[in-house]
Structures are given as C-alpha cells and as structure tokens.
Amino acid sequence: MQHRIVVLGAGYTGASAAGRLARRLRREDVAITLVNAEPDFVERVRMHQLAAGQDLTPRPLGEMFAGTGVELKAAKVTGVDADRRTVAVHGADGDEELAYDTLVYALGSGWKDQGVPGAAEHAHEIAGRAGALRTRERLAGLEAGRPVLVVGGGLTGLEAATEIAEARPDLDVALAAHGGLGDWLSPKGARHLRKVVGRLGITVHEHTTVTAVEPDRVTTADGTSLPAAVTVWTTGFAVHPIAGATTLETTDTGQIVVDATMRSVSHPDVYAIGDAAMAAGAGGKPLRMSCASGIPTAWQAADAIAARLTGGRLPDMPLRYFNQCISLGRKEGLIQFVTADDRAVGAAMTGRFAAVYKELVCKGAAWGVANPTMGIPTRRRRVAPRPAAAEPGVRTPA
C-alpha cells in the first residue's frame, strides 16, 4: 500500500516540498497529492509589481508538475483533523475528505489588519493575487494628483510605495512607517533608501501609527488626518486560521510549533513549513515570515520525510539568513547583507546592480519551485517496509 503524502498549499514552500519529495521517493511507494485553491503558481514576491500595473508570466501548476507523479487537486482546504489524519477540502465536485499518512502543512499567511478600525473595510492589500488585482484596479482608476498612502515601512511597504511611485509618477504617493525609515538597515543601506524615496517624490511619515482608516483618509495616533484615495495596508502577515482550530500545538499567532526537521512537536505525522511554522533559526531566533525562510524549511521537511520513510540520514541544514533583497521600483534596488540571525551588517549593494540582483533572486525562486533539487540528479529511494525506529517519546508515522 502506498504511503499517502498530502501537501496543503502550492506557494513557494508547498510546491517546493511536493516536487522535492517526488524526486526523492519511488512513485510505486508513495502517493503525493498537492492541494491548492488556484490553478497557477503565484509569485508572491511580485505582488507589488502586479498591483502597480505590471503583467506577470503565468505559471500553471499543471505544467510545472507534469510528469512528476504529483497529483494536483484544485480545492480549498476547509479543515484538518490531525487525530484522524484527514483533511477536508471543497472543490468543483463539492466537499471531500482526504486521508493521509504524512501531512505537509503549507497554507502560509495573508494580510493582517492589526484590528485597526476601518482597515478591513477600506484598505487594500497585496499579500495575495486577488488582493493585488483589486489594488491594481483601484489604482488604475485614479486621476492624476490623487493621494495614495502605503501603511507599513517594512520590506513589503517599501517595495509597494516605490513601485507605485515609479509606475505612476502623476500620483501623490506617501508612506507611513511605525518607526524610522529603514531604521533596521546599515547606514549605507538607509542612505540609499532615503535617496531613492526622495527621488521618486514619496512623502514619508516616520514614527507614525495609523489608528483608523476611512474611504478617503487615515487618522494617526496623534490625531493627524492623512489623505488617501487608496490606502495600501502592509503592516504584517497573519497565518491561515485552520491550524489554530486543530489539536496541533500552535503558538498564540496560530503557527504550528515544529522541531528542527519541521515536524510538529505534538503530531509527528504532520510537518509545517514556511509562514505556517514556528521554526527556530540561528541562535534560536524565530524565522521571519518570508520566502527566504520558507524555501529552506520546505527542503528541510521534504528531506526529513524522505529520510524517515527510507531509513536514511536526517538532514542537518542550518536555517540562516544571508541578505535582505529589496526592489525599489524596476531601476533601483537594495541588497542588505545580514548576520545569520538577520541583523544588518555594514555591507550593502545598491543601485541598478542591486535591482538586477533582486530580479535574479525572484526568477531563481520561481525556477527553484519547478526544480526543487536545483537541477542536481537524485535517486528515488524505496520506502522501507517498516517505519524507522521511533525517536524517544515520539510516535512514528504509519
């Protein structure tokens, strides 16, 4: 009987994990099902480009996984029963239940309104394709001179503000940052960021907290009213709520608590990767929600699952950071080099070369999803007749 592996979510992490497992294990021994609500792979790191009016290359999942042995199921995940080892989904044929022996949970995250009054009703988000398209439509309908406010001074906010300002120089683009502009960057990185933001004509409201959103303005903590025909909300991400409704051990934010191999500490037949996982990186510091964190966790989980099923050696790949890649429109970029635990160092790459570097990173991430072993030939191994010996205090998957 084949070992049933169900992967939930076909973003960077889920798609990478499914493809890597398909290249590690014999097709006769495993049945890998990849569940995703959309038929296409979405390049989430390019959603600010989509919102600003650029067209992205379609990447149908059917083409990406053709000939791999991975079964694609177009459906929305509606529930997980971690004790019965089943997943409830809703697709074109209605409600369905999928049984699994090993589950890879990669449902990721969406935008987070932080509970600010009016944000959910009036703000626009770019955390996913649907939100980015709505933002794109709204921006396209704006007349020259209209104000656009991006709330959030992190990587997503910086990329959104600069992309919109470059694509629509006729608009009055502003950015509201909770702290100082790029205050986590090195001095060189911060100087370059301020230079580019100034050149693009973006007004920056530093140390500003938005406390309410209305259709044509926002209100800040000190009572100031900032005009905004469109408010783009980029203040952080919230994980998919399904895990929090299960018996899986999760954090207060709904992330699944995992060990070094991305396996749930409460249910060893479940692995969580990407934004859905509370995983530790260098120095025990939790990994931040990002593509830079997600893909390595997908590789770690896939290799650990393959090792446990075949009796092989568990992976011991350190999860660390090297740089933060920020696009500042299509012509400028900023590559901030960081320590293993994501703290800025003095070195930074700026300008046109940094923009090219960031573009190569984006293209490489998409290529890596379709080539999850990075083009290196691999041998598909047989699943062991019996599961490997259980680790102390841990139940081994069937």
PyMOL commands that set and color helices and strands:
alter all, ss='L'
color gray80, all
select helices_A, chain A and resi 12-24+44-51+61-64+119-122+129-140+155-167+187-199+243-245+274-276+282-284+291-310+351-370
alter helices_A, ss='H'
color red, helices_A
select strands_A, chain A and resi 3-8+30-36+71-81+86-91+94-99+102-105+109-111+147-151+172-176+203-205+210-214+217-220+225-227+230-233+237-239+256-257+270-272+277-278+323-327+333-338+344-350
alter strands_A, ss='S'
color yellow, strands_A
deselect
rebuild
show_as cartoon
